[in-house]
Each structure stands twice: as C-alpha cells, then as structure tokens.
Amino acid sequence: MSIKYAYLGPTGTFTEAALQKVVRSGDELIAYANVTATLDAIRTGACQKALVPIENSVEGVVARTLDELAIGEPLVITGEITLPVSFALMVLPATESKNIKSIATHPHAESQCRSFIAKNYPTAQIIESSSTAAAAKGLIKGDYDAAIASEIAAKNYQLKVIASNISDNKSAITRFVMVEKPGKIPAATGKDRTSLAVFIAIDHAGALLEILNVFAKNQVNLTFIQSRPTGMELGHYHFIIDAEGHISDKQVAYTIEGLKLICEDIRFLGSYPRASR
C-alpha cells in the first residue's frame, strides 16, 4: 500500500533527500512551504506521514518543529533520519561570480557558510529564504544574484554551481523526524529514543533540577533537552526532552510516572528507533 508523505519543500531540500532514504516505489511525496504546513497535512489527513528537520549538529534546534510538536494539535514521532549536509553556491548559467551582489539562503545555511561568504563576498546582501531549495528556485525569478543550497537543488533547477562544499564545518549533520497522528507506537528495538514535552506548573528555583533528578533516579540517560516559551506569558517555559529507551522499558515508564507527580503536564511525543550515525 502506497503512502503519502509530506515534507518541507520545495523540491531539492535536504528534507527531501533524507526522505528518499526510506520511501518505496509507489509512495507519493508532497512538498509544503514550511514546517507548520507540513505537519498540518498530517492533522488534516492529507498525508499519512511527514518528515521535518528538528536539529542540526552546528546550528542546534529547529524551533518551529519543537513548538509544533509541543503545543500544536498532538502528533507523535515514529522515526528519525540523520543526513550529512553540504552546501554549494549557485547562480543562473549566464551569471559570473564577480557580479554577485546578493545571496539568498535559509538562515541555518547562511550561518554554516559565514567564513566562505565573508572571505569571498563580504559586501553581498544576504536574503533570508524559507529553505535552501526555495532560495535555489527563487533564483530563476532574478530577485537576487546567487543562492546557497544543495547541489541536488542546482541540478533540479538547472543552475550553475560555482563553489561546492562551502560549509565552515565539513561534518555537519541534520536530524529529521518522521511524524504521524497518535496511534500505534513502534515496537521497542533496544536502540530507541523517547521524546517528551514537559510543562512545569510554576517557574521556581530548582524546577529543572527536579526534572533531571527523576531521570537520574531511574538511570535514564538524556540525549537532548531544550527550553521553549509556551507563548502564554513572559517567563513561562516548557522543556523538550529526548531520552534513551522506549516507553515500554520499565525505567522510562517509571520516569514518566515520576514526572507526572511534579509537572503540570507531560506530552508524550513518541518512542522510536534511533537513527544510526
């Protein structure tokens, strides 16, 4: 049976490249303009699964993904994919390198190529785009002179690559998560990750320590923790936490029960196999 996948588009994004690692013949891939629209495709039933970026080894978290999972209509993570990322500078076929006065790209890509830009195009205007592929696609309209994106995007939009592998960090990796409507939890594999959104009742001294102590008491190792504003009022935060193990593991189950005693609310975001590095 074929599956409809939503992904952060347009065609040529790193998200699409990551998705290509798991799709089968006959599956349908549908590109959406941003993370919210991508996840809303699952909420409305337009697609069965969605792939979105959640974390980069250089730039850190993708805030919109975290906020959608923690505060938006409930969804769960059922898998993850990691992908090395490499950027290239591309132009229209007739454009010369010396004529580049403006460069479009996604903010994460710009921050990972700052040394290259500063050295080669120190006076160029940097234009923010919703994705690297969107920057490549928009180059065709002539709104700017160059784009930083993947070489796959250059091929898709018939652009000329004038500099390859321009990242400051050559070993950058992005983690993507597969998201679905709440339902059956993937079976434990022995190499799993459990994700939670943890909401404290009242901000107070030692609140985070109390949460961490519950994990330590049950010997559950954390792999990721990030605070995010709830949007309710200034200074009101929740925590996104990834921990080793599956919800069916006793230690993880005991940890969640312990958190319920000290937290206002907990949202289970999924237990799923960890991606191999």
Secondary structure, 3 states (H helix, E strand, C coil): CCCEEEEECCCCCHHHHHHCCCCCCCCEEEEECCHHHHHHHHHCCCCCEEEEEEEECCCEECHHHHHHHHHCCCCEEEEEEEEECCCEEEECCCCCHHHCCEEEECHHHHHHCHHHHHHHCCCCEEEECCCHHHHHHHHCCCCCCEEEECHHHHHHCCCEEEECCCCCCCCCEEEEEEEECCCCCCCCCCCEEEEEEEECCCCCCCHHHHHHHHHHHCCCCEEEEEEEECCCCCCCEEEEEEEECCCCCHHHHHHHHHHHHHCCEEEEEEEEECCCC
